[in-house]
Amino acid sequence: MLLQEINAVIKKHGLKQKDICEALGISQSYASELLNGKKEFDLSLFEKLCNFLKIEIRLIEK
């Protein structure tokens, strides 16, 4: 679900995988695996992506 939301934001901004790769400093094949759910983001890379997309990260408290 979170990955779908991220991909929706990427699409909304008209970004391409190349833009994500350059912003995160990763290869296009790795970006593809991350964005397609084949690999998991580590926290620092996820934070970089959220900053690039201007997505606020909030903790969920129960």
N, C-alpha and C positions, 0 to 999 in steps of 0.2 A: 504494500500500500504506500509506504513512504517513497519507495523508488518510483512508483507511478506519479506521485506528486512532483518529485524532482524532475522527472522527464517532462511533465506538463509545463513546469516553469521554464525549462530549457527551450521547449517548443514555443512558448508564449513570447520569449525574448528573441526568438528567431535565431538562436545559436546553433552551431554545428558541433559535432564531436571534436573537430579541429580546434575550435575555440576553447572547449573544455580542456583538451590536452595541453594547450599552450598555457592556460591559466593554472593548471595543476602541475605542470612539468612532468607529464606522463605520456606514454606512447598511445597511439590511436587504438591499437589492439587491446591494451589494458583498459582504456576508457570504455571501449565497447563492452568488455567483459563486466566492468563495474555497473554500467548503465543498463545492461541486460540481465543483471542479477546472477551472473555466472561466478563472480568474485564478490567478496564483501569489502566495503570501505573500511579502512582503519580510521580511527577517530580524528587524527590530524588531517588526513586527506578529506574526510567528510566536512570538517570545519572549514577547510580552504574552499571547497566547493560551495558551501552555504554562504561564505563571505563573498565569493565571486558572483553568486546569483542573488545576493542581498536577501537571503532567507534568514530569519531570526531563529536561533536554536533555543528552545525552552525545555526545561526539565518538567517531567510530569510527576506530580506528587499525588500520592494516594492518601 
